[in-house]
Amino acid sequence: MRLRQRAEEIVSLVEQTESELADRELGIAGNIRIGAGETQSMRLVLDTFAELRRDHPDVTIELYTGNADAVEERLERGLLDFALLLEPVNVEKYEWIRMPEVDRVGVIVSASGPWGDLDVLGPVDVAKMPLLLSSRASNRALDLTAWSGGALTIDDLNVVGHFDLIGNASHLVRSGAACAVGIGSLLQVDESSDLRFIPFEPPLTIASFLVWKKYRLRSRACEEFLNRLNGM
């Protein structure tokens, strides 16, 4: 497995180097590799890429979706050009852009379940819910004890399990067996008639950052992508 991991890194770096060298002949072209978790800021990132590709049809994209720990690991290994990360992020390690939108935190529930008719959730409500929590090791941004002013501790919560992305977890939410602590404005939830996102009250929000490694040469496609994202 160690050799396989190193081989993937080597092949990816070779392909990226070939693409960057080809830029000199083709103009703005090549692959942009972006990793991201679940955040509404991804829409702005993809809108920027779509605009870039309209003007430069030889530019392609490679998307990797995972929680922030997995995405950041791939960025460190050189398998991604950019990572879109929800806070907390140690931005001192990277060059970065703070995205203009923030994500509001709450709970994703079954629309037909006992919490489906609520407009907001307070600490008393959350204490009664069977919860799925983020599997991200460093996710202090979803610290329910801090959010509730100490009214909730991990011992007060009915934790059913942990998840990284809402796609698979949503099946358990639909069954009514659990509710998932997460963020709003996700396509998987917004487009579903049997799921609802209910925000926390008092409000809890999370910022997101597009980050990339310092002191690394970037392709012309990546440079143009950054220029356009900064201009939006």
Protein Blocks (a to p, Z undefined) as FASTA:
>chain_A
ZZmmmmmmmmmmmmmmmmmmmmmmnopadjddddddddfklmmmmmmmmmmmmmmmmbcc
ddddddfklmmmmmmnopafbdcddddddfklpccdddfbdcdddddddfklmklmpmbd
cfklmmmpccdddfbfklmklcmklmnnomacfklpccfbdcfbfklmmmmmmnopaccd
ddehifklmmpckbccddddddddddddddddehiacdfklmmmmmmmmmZZ
